[in-house]
Amino acid sequence: MNSRELFDYIIKKFDGVVIDDFGWEHHTIKNKTYDIRFDPKRLDWSCDCKAFTYRRKFKRKYCKHIIEIQNRKLEYRKSNAKYK
């Protein structure tokens, strides 16, 4: 098992999120090899896809992978809200 397969296995086991030693959350999207990262200390998102790398050219803050993770987290919070 190579390191990417191990990483994917761990993420599947822990609901799609792994927190590393620095506190960064690592997310993945099914059938994608991109590593979507969130730094809760700086509230900073990053992704290793080309759209995120070259986003400044198109005047965008995030790529579609980050937006998908943000929407997933929002829906999870809405569904688990204490007061509905």
C-alpha positions as CSV (number, residue, x, y, z in Angstrom):
1,M,0.0,0.0,0.0
2,N,1.5,3.3,-1.0
3,S,1.2,6.5,1.0
4,R,-1.7,7.9,-1.1
5,E,-3.7,4.7,-0.6
6,L,-3.0,4.8,3.1
7,F,-4.1,8.4,3.3
8,D,-7.3,7.7,1.4
9,Y,-8.0,4.7,3.7
10,I,-7.6,6.8,6.8
11,I,-9.8,9.6,5.5
12,K,-12.6,7.1,4.7
13,K,-12.3,5.6,8.1
14,F,-12.6,9.0,9.9
15,D,-15.5,10.6,8.0
16,G,-13.5,12.3,5.3
17,V,-11.3,14.4,7.5
18,V,-7.8,13.9,8.9
19,I,-6.1,16.4,11.3
20,D,-2.3,16.5,11.0
21,D,0.3,17.4,13.7
22,F,0.0,21.1,12.9
23,G,-3.8,21.2,13.3
24,W,-4.6,21.3,9.6
25,E,-7.7,19.5,8.5
26,H,-7.2,17.4,5.3
27,H,-10.3,16.7,3.2
28,T,-10.8,14.7,0.1
29,I,-13.6,14.4,-2.5
30,K,-14.6,11.0,-3.7
31,N,-12.7,9.9,-6.9
32,K,-10.4,12.9,-6.7
33,T,-6.7,12.9,-5.8
34,Y,-6.6,16.5,-4.5
35,D,-5.7,17.3,-1.0
36,I,-8.0,20.1,0.3
37,R,-6.6,21.6,3.5
38,F,-8.0,24.0,6.1
39,D,-5.9,25.8,8.7
40,P,-8.3,26.6,11.6
41,K,-5.7,29.0,13.2
42,R,-5.6,31.3,10.2
43,L,-9.0,30.3,8.7
44,D,-7.1,29.6,5.5
45,W,-8.1,27.1,2.8
46,S,-5.9,25.6,0.2
47,C,-6.1,22.9,-2.5
48,D,-3.5,21.3,-4.7
49,C,-5.6,21.5,-7.9
50,K,-4.6,23.7,-10.8
51,A,-7.7,25.8,-10.5
52,F,-6.7,26.9,-7.0
53,T,-3.1,27.3,-8.0
54,Y,-4.0,29.8,-10.8
55,R,-7.1,31.3,-9.3
56,R,-5.7,34.8,-9.1
57,K,-5.7,35.0,-12.8
58,F,-9.5,34.5,-12.8
59,K,-10.0,36.7,-9.6
60,R,-11.5,33.8,-7.6
61,K,-10.8,33.1,-3.9
62,Y,-11.5,29.3,-3.9
63,C,-11.7,26.4,-6.3
64,K,-14.8,24.2,-6.7
65,H,-13.3,21.6,-4.4
66,I,-13.0,23.9,-1.5
67,I,-16.5,25.2,-2.1
68,E,-17.8,21.6,-2.1
69,I,-16.1,20.9,1.3
70,Q,-17.4,24.1,2.7
71,N,-21.0,23.3,1.6
72,R,-20.6,19.8,3.0
73,K,-19.5,21.2,6.4
74,L,-22.4,23.7,6.4
75,E,-25.0,21.0,5.7
76,Y,-23.6,18.8,8.4
77,R,-23.8,21.7,10.9
78,K,-27.4,22.4,9.8
79,S,-28.5,18.8,10.2
80,N,-26.9,18.5,13.6
81,A,-28.0,21.9,15.0
82,K,-29.3,21.7,18.6
83,Y,-32.2,24.1,18.0
84,K,-34.2,23.4,14.8
